[in-house]
Amino acid sequence: MVLILLMIILILIIGGLGVLIDSNRKITKIANKIDIFDIEDKKVPNEEIEEELENINKEK
């Protein structure tokens, strides 16, 4: 009896994973269309990084 219940729960979990994976794909497709994951715009110029490093070194 317990084995049957465990098998049913396992089947439900496996079925649920398919739905989660499918919904994640849809979310990713939508996000790509509206450029949420566009990392190129968020790059920091090298000059700003160098200035921050110089400021940190001056503080020491």
CORNOR-V998249 format. One line per field, one symbol per residue. phi: phi as a letter, one per 20 degrees, with the letter a starting at -180 (. if undefined). Layout:
phi->???
//
This chain:
phi->.ffffffffffffffffffffffffffffffffdlfefegfdfeffffffffffffffff
//
